[in-house]
């Protein structure tokens, strides 16, 4: 059990980074619309009683649902003015298909027989200004304390070590792609980055071997994943569409 707990802690650390990198790559924004106890609410004076969260991100590389049932703790700052909030909630991430296949392969079905369609995490989200009816947040810098929720932890605990090994090649490319994505403001360039990363993930899914160090050096010079995608196109052109 101790070994499983150690592996689970390590897995949570790996997944925390993967989730953060994925959020950066797909430019995940979340709009929080607040509910109030008052019939005629004023965002400056009314108490927030709940919220609705809608997530938006670039298509074709997974999706995310932010839970809207978690508690929200509001703090007033009378000396500085304004209010901030912390939401304790869950996020359900449907990773790109190659990664979801890895998760499904490592799920233990001994206790549950439900289909594993997404990976669920508990987390906290910091909201810097809630004196308004709604706020749009870029989730990358706002989310923290990301860890598997009770169900995902239960079904992945047994194979946590093997899952980390299987995810490692993808995690490396996610981290590098997130670094490239941080400098992208052009939507077309981000869409191209995602297209190239899909090709890389598909190639890894086919047990393809890529020299990460060599290719990321070339990609760093190019400022894109084009060198890696071009190499894959030569090896397996059917993956590049």
C-alpha positions in Angstrom: 0.0 0.0 0.0 2.9 2.4 0.8 4.4 1.8 -2.6 1.0 2.4 -4.2 0.7 5.7 -2.3 4.2 6.8 -3.4 3.4 5.9 -7.0 0.1 7.8 -6.8 1.7 10.9 -5.4 4.2 10.8 -8.2 1.4 10.2 -10.8 -0.5 13.2 -9.4 2.7 15.4 -9.9 3.0 14.2 -13.5 -0.6 14.7 -14.3 -0.6 18.2 -12.7 2.1 19.2 -15.2 0.3 17.5 -18.1 -3.0 19.3 -17.3 -1.2 22.7 -17.0 0.6 22.1 -20.3 -2.6 21.0 -22.0 -4.4 24.1 -20.7 -1.7 26.3 -22.2 -1.6 24.5 -25.5 -5.4 24.8 -26.1 -5.6 28.3 -24.6 -8.4 27.2 -22.2 -10.6 30.1 -21.0 -13.4 29.7 -18.5 -16.3 32.1 -18.0 -17.7 32.2 -14.5 -21.2 33.6 -14.1 -22.2 34.3 -10.5 -25.5 33.6 -8.7 -26.6 35.7 -5.7 -28.9 35.4 -2.7 -30.6 38.7 -3.6 -33.6 39.0 -5.9 -32.1 42.2 -7.3 -28.4 41.6 -6.9 -25.6 44.1 -6.9 -22.1 42.5 -7.5 -20.5 45.0 -5.2 -22.7 44.3 -2.2 -24.6 41.0 -2.7 -23.2 37.7 -1.4 -22.3 35.2 -4.1 -24.2 31.9 -3.6 -23.0 29.9 -6.6 -21.7 30.0 -10.1 -21.9 28.5 -13.5 -18.7 27.7 -15.4 -18.4 27.4 -19.2 -15.0 26.4 -20.7 -13.7 27.4 -24.2 -10.6 26.1 -25.9 -9.1 25.4 -29.4 -10.8 22.4 -31.0 -9.4 19.0 -32.0 -7.2 18.4 -29.0 -9.4 17.4 -26.2 -12.0 19.2 -24.0 -12.7 20.2 -20.4 -15.7 20.6 -18.2 -15.4 22.7 -15.0 -17.7 21.7 -12.2 -20.2 24.3 -10.9 -21.1 22.7 -7.6 -18.0 23.4 -5.6 -17.9 25.9 -2.7 -16.8 29.4 -3.4 -15.0 31.4 -0.6 -15.0 35.2 -1.1 -12.6 37.5 0.6 -13.0 41.2 0.9 -10.0 43.6 0.9 -11.3 46.8 2.5 -7.9 48.5 2.5 -7.2 47.7 -1.2 -10.8 47.6 -2.4 -12.4 44.7 -4.2 -13.1 41.1 -3.6 -11.3 37.9 -4.6 -12.6 34.3 -4.5 -11.3 30.7 -4.4 -13.4 28.0 -5.9 -12.9 24.4 -4.8 -14.2 22.3 -7.6 -13.5 19.5 -10.1 -12.4 19.5 -13.8 -13.1 16.7 -16.2 -10.5 16.5 -19.0 -11.1 14.5 -22.1 -7.5 14.3 -23.3 -6.6 13.7 -27.0 -7.5 10.2 -28.0 -3.9 8.7 -27.9 -3.7 9.7 -24.2 -7.2 8.6 -23.4 -6.3 5.1 -24.8 -3.4 5.0 -22.4 -5.6 5.9 -19.4 -8.2 3.3 -20.4 -5.5 0.7 -20.8 -4.3 1.3 -17.2 -7.7 1.5 -15.5 -8.4 -1.2 -13.0 -12.0 -2.4 -13.4 -12.0 -4.6 -10.3 -14.2 -2.2 -8.3 -16.1 -0.3 -11.1 -17.4 -1.3 -14.5 -18.3 2.2 -15.7 -16.7 3.3 -19.0 -13.7 5.6 -18.4 -14.5 8.5 -20.7 -12.5 11.3 -19.0 -10.0 12.0 -16.3 -11.4 13.9 -13.3 -9.4 16.1 -11.0 -10.0 18.1 -7.9 -8.5 21.6 -7.9 -8.8 25.1 -6.7 -9.3 28.1 -8.9 -8.3 31.6 -7.9 -10.6 34.5 -9.1 -8.9 37.9 -8.7 -12.0 40.1 -9.0 -15.5 39.0 -8.3 -17.2 42.4 -8.0 -19.0 41.8 -11.3 -21.7 39.5 -12.6 -19.2 37.3 -14.5 -15.5 37.0 -15.2 -13.6 35.3 -18.0 -10.4 33.6 -16.8 -7.4 32.1 -18.6 -7.2 29.0 -16.5 -3.5 28.4 -16.8 -2.4 30.8 -14.1 -5.6 30.5 -12.0 -5.8 26.7 -11.3 -3.8 25.0 -8.5 -3.7 21.9 -6.3 -4.6 19.7 -9.2 -4.9 16.0 -8.2 -7.0 13.0 -9.3 -10.5 12.9 -7.8 -11.6 10.0 -5.7 -13.0 7.9 -8.6 -10.1 8.5 -11.0 -7.6 7.8 -8.2 -9.3 4.6 -7.3 -9.3 3.1 -10.8 -5.7 4.3 -11.6 -4.0 3.6 -8.3 -3.1 0.0 -9.0 -1.3 0.7 -12.3 0.0 4.2 -11.4 3.7 3.4 -12.0 3.0 1.8 -15.4 0.8 4.7 -16.4 3.5 7.2 -15.6 5.9 5.3 -17.9 3.4 5.2 -20.7 2.7 8.9 -20.4 6.3 10.1 -20.3 6.9 10.5 -24.0 3.7 12.6 -24.3 4.5 14.6 -21.2 7.8 15.7 -22.7 6.2 16.9 -25.9 3.3 18.6 -24.1 5.8 20.5 -21.9 7.7 21.6 -25.0 4.6 22.5 -26.9 3.3 24.5 -24.0 6.5 26.5 -24.0 6.0 27.3 -27.7 2.3 28.1 -27.1 3.1 30.7 -24.4 4.6 33.0 -27.1 1.7 32.6 -29.5 -0.9 35.3 -30.0 -1.9 34.4 -33.6 -4.8 31.9 -33.6 -3.7 30.3 -36.9 -0.2 29.6 -35.5 -1.8 28.0 -32.4 -4.1 25.9 -34.5 -1.0 24.8 -36.6 0.9 24.0 -33.3 -2.0 21.8 -32.2 -2.2 20.1 -35.6 1.5 19.2 -35.5 1.2 18.0 -31.9 -1.7 15.8 -32.9 0.6 14.2 -35.5 3.3 13.7 -32.9 0.8 12.0 -30.5 -0.5 9.8 -33.3 3.0 8.8 -34.1 3.9 8.0 -30.5 0.6 6.0 -30.3 1.9 3.9 -33.2 5.0 3.1 -31.1 7.0 5.5 -33.3 10.5 6.6 -32.0 11.4 10.3 -31.9 14.7 11.8 -30.8 13.2 14.3 -28.3 16.5 16.2 -27.7 17.5 16.5 -31.3 14.0 17.4 -32.6 13.2 19.9 -29.9 16.5 21.7 -30.7 15.4 22.0 -34.3 11.8 22.9 -33.2 13.2 25.6 -30.9 15.1 27.2 -33.7 12.0 27.1 -36.0 9.7 28.3 -33.2 7.2 25.5 -34.1 6.7 21.7 -34.2 7.1 21.7 -38.0 10.5 19.8 -38.0 9.0 17.0 -36.0 5.9 16.8 -38.1 7.9 16.8 -41.3 10.0 13.9 -40.1 6.9 12.0 -39.2 5.4 12.7 -42.7 8.5 11.1 -44.3 8.1 8.0 -42.1 4.4 7.6 -41.9 2.7 10.1 -44.4 -0.8 8.6 -43.6 -0.6 10.3 -40.2 -0.2 13.8 -41.7 -3.5 15.0 -43.2 
